[in-house]
């Protein structure tokens, strides 16, 4: 796996072991602009790696350092996602500048990089996440066009196999299941604005065919299926 190096100054000490992998899109109009931002001291953001659309991989921050990619975020009750994760940025203009599918060369390079990372760190499949999973109120990347099923087939992350039976669940039960999976979700027993955003983040990852924040039977069935994969029910 060919690796290019462009060190970013934006990192700090890592407080403990790595057990998460967080995927992003750059949301910028070019790879050059994204690299400049991720390596700018003024921007105060970074990631461990950037993968260009042609499959070129850039190493920006050493894995034993805490990169600044997740921001205000949470997963399974832990708020310092940066401290426990490796962050990978995928070049894509994102929803603001013309969101588009991720090219095969980019995804193939990402798969190789992820397998390499998983060979070095004990990251469980349920901890291979999108930025929107850990920051559902702020972020929507890598978005509904990201090929999560392909990664899962390569042994990277989770994806329910086969058809998922639709089901009816109460808002309270859905919130409980989403929290058990790892999402920071209210326990209000109401489809409030925050819960809707969390459901939308779940859909972007696990039910991308329709992302509307609604707790329809198909979404409810997928939530239950993912909770089973996580060993929560």
URWO-V99094 format. One record per pair of residues at least 12 apart in sequence whose ideal C-beta (glycine too) atoms are under 6 Angstrom apart, sorted by the first residue. I is the first residue (numbers start at 0). J is the second residue. D is the distance in whole Angstrom. If there is no record, write none. Layout:
I	J	D
I	J	D
//
This chain:
0	111	5
2	56	5
2	58	5
3	57	5
4	58	5
5	38	6
5	57	6
7	37	6
7	38	4
7	45	4
7	59	4
7	60	5
8	40	5
9	43	6
9	45	4
9	67	5
10	45	6
10	60	5
10	64	4
10	66	5
11	65	5
13	63	6
13	64	6
13	65	4
14	82	5
17	85	6
17	120	4
18	83	6
18	122	6
18	126	6
19	83	5
19	84	4
19	126	4
20	85	5
20	122	5
20	127	5
21	69	6
21	84	5
21	86	5
21	128	5
22	87	5
22	129	5
22	141	5
23	88	5
23	130	5
23	140	5
24	89	5
24	91	4
24	93	5
24	140	4
24	141	5
25	88	5
25	90	5
26	93	3
28	92	6
28	96	5
30	51	5
30	90	5
37	59	6
44	67	5
45	59	6
45	60	5
45	66	5
45	67	5
46	59	6
46	66	5
46	68	4
46	86	4
46	88	4
47	60	5
47	62	6
47	66	5
47	85	5
47	86	5
48	87	5
49	88	5
50	89	5
50	105	6
50	108	5
50	109	5
51	90	5
52	90	5
52	102	5
52	105	5
53	104	6
54	104	4
54	105	6
54	108	4
56	108	6
56	112	6
62	85	6
65	81	5
65	82	5
66	86	5
68	86	3
69	81	5
69	133	6
72	133	4
72	134	4
73	183	4
74	133	5
74	181	5
75	181	4
80	133	5
85	116	6
100	144	5
106	146	6
110	153	5
113	155	5
124	156	5
124	157	5
125	157	6
125	229	5
127	155	6
127	156	3
129	141	5
129	204	6
131	200	4
131	203	5
132	200	6
132	204	6
135	196	5
135	197	5
135	200	4
136	196	5
142	203	6
143	203	5
143	207	4
143	210	5
157	228	5
159	224	4
163	220	5
163	221	5
163	224	5
164	220	5
165	216	4
165	217	5
165	220	5
166	216	6
166	219	5
166	220	5
167	216	6
168	219	4
170	188	6
170	190	5
171	188	4
173	214	6
173	222	6
174	186	5
176	222	5
176	226	5
177	197	6
179	226	6
179	231	4
180	225	6
180	226	6
180	229	5
182	197	5
184	197	4
195	212	4
198	212	5
198	214	6
199	212	4
205	221	5
205	225	6
206	218	5
206	221	5
//
